[in-house]
Amino acid sequence: MVSGSGICAKRVVVDARHHMLGRLASILAKELLNGQKVVVVRCEEICISGGLVRQKMKYMRFLRKRMNTKPSHGPIHFRAPAKILWRTIRGCLPLQRAFVMRGLVTTVSGGYSGSEQKKCMIPHKTKRGAAALARLKTYEGIPAPYDKMKRMVIPDALK
């Protein structure tokens, strides 16, 4: 998707139909960090692996997470498929580089130990991560400007 220079002015339109959520998110996150502008259409047809009951229970546990003193300040729980994909691509909060440099996080076999393990697809609290998320657009269905454009699929993320 990305040319040799890493800077692309052209938008890539990805059809998310029958793609796995996590695989698609990780591939798109890498492209966004490399400077590619990405538009994802038909987010309502993304597949999530696992059984229906298990996924529903997992989502219900996620919906219960909130701030006790003022729930409006707590995590925002998106219900729209396009926003769920956007949140998945954003990933979790990154560890700040200063904590790792000061030795406050101990490493075990090259990673973070126990509950301190942090994975982040896009470090959205940095300028680079915020710029990467600004290059991402997600939609349910196929809106007007993108219905006539060529849509691509990602074979590694297909079901």
C-alpha positions as CSV (number, residue, x, y, z in Angstrom):
1,M,0.0,0.0,0.0
2,V,2.8,2.4,0.8
3,S,5.3,3.6,-1.7
4,G,9.0,3.6,-1.1
5,S,9.0,7.2,0.2
6,G,6.3,6.4,2.8
7,I,4.2,9.5,2.0
8,C,1.1,8.9,0.0
9,A,-1.4,11.6,-1.0
10,K,-3.9,9.0,-2.5
11,R,-6.5,7.4,-0.3
12,V,-6.8,3.7,-0.2
13,V,-10.4,2.4,0.1
14,V,-10.6,-0.9,1.9
15,D,-13.8,-3.0,1.8
16,A,-14.1,-4.5,5.3
17,R,-16.7,-7.2,4.3
18,H,-15.7,-10.6,5.7
19,H,-12.5,-9.4,7.3
20,M,-11.5,-10.4,10.8
21,L,-11.5,-7.4,13.2
22,G,-8.1,-7.8,14.9
23,R,-6.2,-8.8,11.8
24,L,-7.6,-5.9,9.8
25,A,-6.9,-3.5,12.6
26,S,-3.3,-4.5,13.0
27,I,-2.6,-4.2,9.2
28,L,-4.3,-0.9,8.9
29,A,-2.6,0.5,12.0
30,K,0.8,-0.3,10.4
31,E,-0.2,1.4,7.2
32,L,-1.5,4.5,9.0
33,L,1.8,4.8,11.0
34,N,3.7,4.6,7.7
35,G,1.7,7.6,6.3
36,Q,-1.0,6.0,4.2
37,K,-4.5,7.6,4.1
38,V,-7.0,4.8,4.6
39,V,-10.8,4.8,4.2
40,V,-12.6,1.7,5.5
41,V,-16.2,1.0,4.1
42,R,-18.8,-1.6,5.0
43,C,-17.6,-1.9,8.6
44,E,-20.9,-3.5,9.6
45,E,-19.9,-6.7,7.9
46,I,-16.6,-7.2,9.8
47,C,-16.3,-10.6,11.5
48,I,-15.2,-11.2,15.1
49,S,-13.7,-14.6,15.9
50,G,-15.2,-16.7,18.6
51,G,-18.7,-17.8,19.6
52,L,-21.6,-15.3,19.7
53,V,-22.3,-15.9,23.4
54,R,-18.7,-15.4,24.4
55,Q,-18.3,-12.2,22.4
56,K,-21.6,-10.8,23.8
57,M,-20.5,-11.5,27.3
58,K,-17.1,-9.9,26.6
59,Y,-18.8,-6.8,25.2
60,M,-21.1,-6.6,28.2
61,R,-18.1,-6.7,30.6
62,F,-16.6,-3.9,28.5
63,L,-19.8,-1.8,28.8
64,R,-19.7,-2.1,32.7
65,K,-16.4,-0.4,32.8
66,R,-16.9,3.2,33.9
67,M,-15.7,5.9,36.3
68,N,-17.5,5.5,39.7
69,T,-17.6,9.2,40.6
70,K,-18.6,10.6,37.3
71,P,-19.4,8.0,34.6
72,S,-19.4,10.7,31.8
73,H,-15.6,11.0,32.3
74,G,-15.1,7.3,32.1
75,P,-14.4,5.2,29.0
76,I,-16.6,5.9,26.0
77,H,-18.3,2.8,24.8
78,F,-19.0,2.9,21.0
79,R,-21.7,0.8,19.6
80,A,-21.5,1.7,15.9
81,P,-19.4,-0.9,13.9
82,A,-17.3,1.9,12.3
83,K,-16.5,3.3,15.7
84,I,-15.7,-0.1,17.2
85,L,-13.2,-0.7,14.3
86,W,-11.7,2.8,15.0
87,R,-11.3,2.1,18.7
88,T,-9.7,-1.3,17.9
89,I,-7.2,0.4,15.6
90,R,-6.4,3.0,18.2
91,G,-5.5,0.2,20.5
92,C,-4.8,0.6,24.2
93,L,-2.8,3.3,26.0
94,P,0.9,3.2,25.3
95,L,3.6,3.2,28.0
96,Q,5.4,6.4,28.1
97,R,9.0,6.2,27.0
98,A,10.2,8.0,30.2
99,F,9.0,5.1,32.4
100,V,10.8,2.5,30.4
101,M,14.0,4.6,30.4
102,R,14.0,5.2,34.2
103,G,13.7,1.4,34.7
104,L,10.3,1.6,36.4
105,V,9.1,-1.3,34.2
106,T,11.0,-4.5,34.5
107,T,11.4,-6.6,31.4
108,V,11.1,-10.4,31.2
109,S,12.2,-12.1,28.0
110,G,12.1,-8.8,26.1
111,G,8.6,-7.8,27.1
112,Y,6.9,-6.3,30.0
113,S,6.2,-8.5,33.0
114,G,2.8,-9.6,34.2
115,S,0.0,-7.0,34.3
116,E,2.3,-4.3,33.0
117,Q,2.2,-5.8,29.5
118,K,1.1,-3.0,27.2
119,K,0.3,-3.4,23.5
120,C,-0.5,-0.5,21.4
121,M,-1.4,-0.4,17.7
122,I,-1.3,3.3,17.4
123,P,0.2,5.5,20.2
124,H,-2.7,8.0,20.0
125,K,-1.4,10.2,22.8
126,T,1.7,11.2,20.8
127,K,1.8,13.6,17.8
128,R,2.7,10.7,15.4
129,G,-0.3,8.6,16.7
130,A,-2.7,11.5,16.5
131,A,-1.6,12.2,12.9
132,A,-2.1,8.6,12.0
133,L,-5.6,8.5,13.4
134,A,-6.4,11.6,11.5
135,R,-5.6,9.8,8.3
136,L,-8.2,7.1,9.1
137,K,-11.9,7.3,8.1
138,T,-14.4,4.5,8.9
139,Y,-17.9,4.2,7.5
140,E,-20.9,1.8,7.7
141,G,-22.1,1.1,4.1
142,I,-20.4,2.9,1.2
143,P,-20.9,6.6,1.2
144,A,-21.2,8.7,-2.0
145,P,-17.6,9.7,-2.7
146,Y,-16.3,6.2,-2.3
147,D,-19.0,4.2,-4.1
148,K,-17.4,4.8,-7.5
149,M,-13.8,4.2,-6.3
150,K,-12.0,0.9,-6.6
151,R,-12.1,-0.9,-3.2
152,M,-9.4,-3.3,-2.2
153,V,-9.4,-6.3,0.2
154,I,-6.6,-7.5,2.4
155,P,-6.1,-11.2,1.9
156,D,-4.3,-11.7,5.2
157,A,-7.3,-10.5,7.1
158,L,-10.0,-12.4,5.3
159,K,-12.1,-14.9,7.1
